[in-house]
Amino acid sequence: MLSKNRDDKFKFMEEVVSKYLPPDERIAADRIDDYREGISLNYQPLHKEIYTLHPTLFFAPSFLKAISGKSVESFRHVLSEPHPGVFTFEMLNPRFCNLLIAEVENFEKWAAELNIPILHPNKMSRFGAVLDDFGFEKMLAKLMNDYICPISKVFYPEVGGDTLDSYHGFVVEYGDDKDTELGFHVDDSEVTLDVCLGKKFSGGDLHFRGTRCEKHMHSKSHSEELFDYAHVPGQAVLYRGSNRHCVRATASGHRINLVLWCKSSAFREMKKYRKDFPLWCAECLSDQKERQRSSLAAMRLELLGEEDDQ
């Protein structure tokens, strides 16, 4: 197994882990496997070329150049940081965006004609599709491993960005006859990639309200933590999954986004044994500073008391 490629190792570990899932989770996993197998046997892709990652078809030239440089300097040439911990950059080729939109719409039409239910992308979004359900697993795994991991290792090591090992990839849709907004939440990810594919729309900004650990998830936001990001087709926004956010109302039109929740099993295991996260949770950091101030104040009083005794 040590000599196998990364995809084979990943599949092997998935099979090992699945054997130790709780009964309910295992039943659910088996049902999803059966659902996907049925789709793979019957659904005919519209654009087969996008099921395998072809860099020049998928990506903007500036993004490819930055990734090939494999350095902080090359990443900084294309990544902007309009707000601490939130990075934006031109990523996807317009042609690929159009092909993926057409593929999703073709899958939705096929499923509707055969009365096959489309699984919701996540617990909050009602419109869109899970991309693994109709064959994109290898493409998305390569997208995370070869193109997101190099960036997350540099900019998000404190939240497991250097140990990403799984993902959940999907498209979400917003518009008049679909979801128009999404409430306050965090993602089930360590690092989230969110790329607008199109179409024509207005509104629907991402509104960030600050990164928190589970303990402080509902704590008050500070003014310096608030940030609005306006979607642009082909442009990506990358952020910590624990950065609390909502999607503001789409005023008009129809918008489709590709979202990749990137996860780290090592970081999630480590969190079980941590009491605070001062490097990335603003409230933990504030608590740590307050403890330090209290400790220094107590030390000063003790020293003053010793001087008085003398």
Buried (B, 14 or more C-beta within 10 A) or exposed (E): EEEEEEEEEBEEBEEEEEEEEEEEEEEEBEEBEEBBEEBEEEBEBBEEEBBEBEBEBBBBEEBBEBBEBEEEEBBBEBBEEEBEBBBBBBBBBEEBBBBBBEBBBBBBEBBEEEEBEBBBBBEEBEBBBBBBBBBBBEBBBBBBBEBBBBBBEBBBEBBBBBBBBBBBBBBBBBBEEBBBEBEEBBBEBBBBBBBBBBBEBEBBBBBBBBBBBEBBBEBEBEEEBEBEBBBEBBBBBBBBBBBBBBBBEBEEBBBBBBBBBBBBBBBEEEBEEEEBBBEBBBBBBBBBEEEEEEEEEEEEEEEEEEEEEE
